[in-house]
Amino acid sequence: MVFLGGHLAITSITFLTFSVFAIAVFGYLLGRITIKGVSLGTAGVFILSLLFGAFFYTHLGSQLVVSFTHETLEHALKVPYVSSALKIVENIGLILFVTSVGFIAGPGFFGDFKKNFKSYIVLGLLIIVVGGLACAVCIIFDVKVFGREYEKVAAMLVGLLSGSLTSTPAFSAAKATVSSDELEAIVAVGHGIAYLFGVVGVVLFVQLVPKFARANMEEERAKLSEANPEKPSKLSGKEMEFDSFGFCAFSIAAILGVLIGSFKIGNFSLTTTGGCLLVSLILGYLTKIGNVSIMPAESTLKVFRELGLMFFLIGAGVAGGASFVQYFEWVYFIYGIIMTLVPMVVGYIFARYVLKLNLLNNLGSICGGMTSTPALGTLIQTAGTEKVASAYASTYPIALIAVVVVSQVLILIFK
């Protein structure tokens, strides 16, 4: 028994735990299905999470809190216990994944960024600006064809844009910029509708492009190594370790990342994602402070990266599935597809033919520019190397800032 919101309640944490791991089992089985060399991979967990949320979200809520005060169960279910629990699962997953990626990319990050920083900045900005233009065109089209109000259409489609780019910061900024609770709800609906293709579309893209390009992955990994050579370890093996797995060092990075991500300037903040990524990149680059190792074991980072991605997709997917069915409209889903595909394809073509980035740096940058955490996990598996994380980590901060600004500008323009 625990106190929730000042009322004594019984929580069925066992049921939530069971649900999370059941989704993981069947999601990974779905992700293993391969058609012509293409599979969903970990994104299979996201599909199962959406389906679970669509059909069992209310049941999960009824299991998670059973009130025996004067409140009725119907009233208790209106309190967002279930959404809070899922948000905890999502955030823990996000911290595990992003911090692991930062540590893995850290040793070679600054050398790669120095060599290609202009390309990463241009590509990150281009992807977000093209996405914003696609959103503006869809807003104007919807108002002209369906006769809906500009303000409501803008709220819905900027929500779609944040979902298409799987960007929580853009989602938060859009909600903070609209002028009413009703418009905030509309932003949330748009985000939920577009999130599905926003995840799956980029995941499939990073698998399909190498196949269409008939890329030789051995050669592409060699090109990536030339652009981002292996840095000799700064560790001598004599450093003091807090623990053999590196859990303590990892936790320090996570704590600092969450704190830094919590600072706000106006409506902008790095968020947990940006804060944990920044701190772990720096600590991964340093690897030690004095004679103390601050680098977790490689095996720890690989396990945390996959475990974190799984938890993140389950937490986001179950909550998204609940609103996806309720508010789904085909026209909004199509807008979301446009806002995912157009910036991604334009960015890829520009990076290949103008910036002359090699294939894996190109795709890593696309993942960062699209702020797509799940796609990076898939790309690492497809490429067979962790080094693609450097391009993601270099482009991500630029895209993060740009998408927040673009989302706010769109809402202000179409008020």
Summary of the structure (lengths in Angstrom):
residues: 415
radius of gyration: 21.4
end to end distance: 47.7
largest distance: 70.0
contacts: 1567
relative contact order: 0.19
helix: 76%
strand: 5%
